[in-house]
């Protein structure tokens, strides 16, 4: 997508200059159109993978912890092995552990 944006950036001023009544207007129209497309591309790149661990991704660990709490309240207690695993999972998500529990 970056290649197409750069092609647009190079060809857009020429096309706008052919149809605009003044050079100043052509410059600003081409500039605004190019900046808008680059901004949209940047937003699309940020939203492209919403399930990672970046700052702007969905908080899946929070959703999972909430889901587990609701399920535990609804069905009783988890077994000790499940509790150990989910405790480890939450600590790993916060960067506190690196090894898999046994």
DABEL-V697348 format. One record per residue. N is the residue number from 0. OMEGA is omega as a letter, one per 20 degrees, with the letter a starting at -180 (none if undefined). D_FIRST is the distance of its C-alpha to the first C-alpha in whole Angstrom. Layout:
n=N omega=OMEGA d_first=D_FIRST
n=N omega=OMEGA d_first=D_FIRST
This chain:
n=0 omega=r d_first=0
n=1 omega=r d_first=4
n=2 omega=r d_first=5
n=3 omega=r d_first=5
n=4 omega=r d_first=6
n=5 omega=r d_first=9
n=6 omega=r d_first=10
n=7 omega=a d_first=11
n=8 omega=a d_first=12
n=9 omega=a d_first=15
n=10 omega=a d_first=16
n=11 omega=r d_first=16
n=12 omega=r d_first=19
n=13 omega=a d_first=21
n=14 omega=a d_first=20
n=15 omega=a d_first=22
n=16 omega=r d_first=24
n=17 omega=a d_first=26
n=18 omega=a d_first=26
n=19 omega=a d_first=27
n=20 omega=r d_first=31
n=21 omega=a d_first=31
n=22 omega=r d_first=29
n=23 omega=r d_first=29
n=24 omega=r d_first=27
n=25 omega=r d_first=25
n=26 omega=a d_first=23
n=27 omega=r d_first=23
n=28 omega=r d_first=22
n=29 omega=r d_first=19
n=30 omega=a d_first=19
n=31 omega=r d_first=19
n=32 omega=a d_first=16
n=33 omega=r d_first=14
n=34 omega=r d_first=15
n=35 omega=a d_first=14
n=36 omega=r d_first=11
n=37 omega=r d_first=10
n=38 omega=r d_first=13
n=39 omega=r d_first=11
n=40 omega=r d_first=8
n=41 omega=r d_first=11
n=42 omega=r d_first=13
n=43 omega=r d_first=11
n=44 omega=r d_first=10
n=45 omega=a d_first=14
n=46 omega=a d_first=15
n=47 omega=a d_first=13
n=48 omega=a d_first=16
n=49 omega=a d_first=19
n=50 omega=r d_first=22
n=51 omega=a d_first=22
n=52 omega=r d_first=24
n=53 omega=a d_first=22
n=54 omega=a d_first=24
n=55 omega=r d_first=21
n=56 omega=r d_first=22
n=57 omega=a d_first=24
n=58 omega=a d_first=28
n=59 omega=r d_first=28
n=60 omega=r d_first=31
n=61 omega=r d_first=33
n=62 omega=a d_first=32
n=63 omega=r d_first=34
n=64 omega=r d_first=37
n=65 omega=r d_first=38
n=66 omega=a d_first=38
n=67 omega=r d_first=40
n=68 omega=r d_first=42
n=69 omega=a d_first=42
n=70 omega=r d_first=43
n=71 omega=r d_first=46
n=72 omega=a d_first=48
n=73 omega=a d_first=48
n=74 omega=a d_first=49
n=75 omega=a d_first=51
n=76 omega=r d_first=50
n=77 omega=r d_first=47
n=78 omega=a d_first=49
n=79 omega=r d_first=49
n=80 omega=r d_first=47
n=81 omega=r d_first=44
n=82 omega=r d_first=45
n=83 omega=a d_first=45
n=84 omega=a d_first=41
n=85 omega=r d_first=40
n=86 omega=r d_first=41
n=87 omega=a d_first=40
n=88 omega=a d_first=36
n=89 omega=r d_first=37
n=90 omega=r d_first=38
n=91 omega=r d_first=35
n=92 omega=r d_first=32
n=93 omega=r d_first=34
n=94 omega=a d_first=34
n=95 omega=a d_first=38
n=96 omega=r d_first=38
n=97 omega=a d_first=37
n=98 omega=r d_first=39
n=99 omega=a d_first=39
n=100 omega=r d_first=42
n=101 omega=none d_first=45
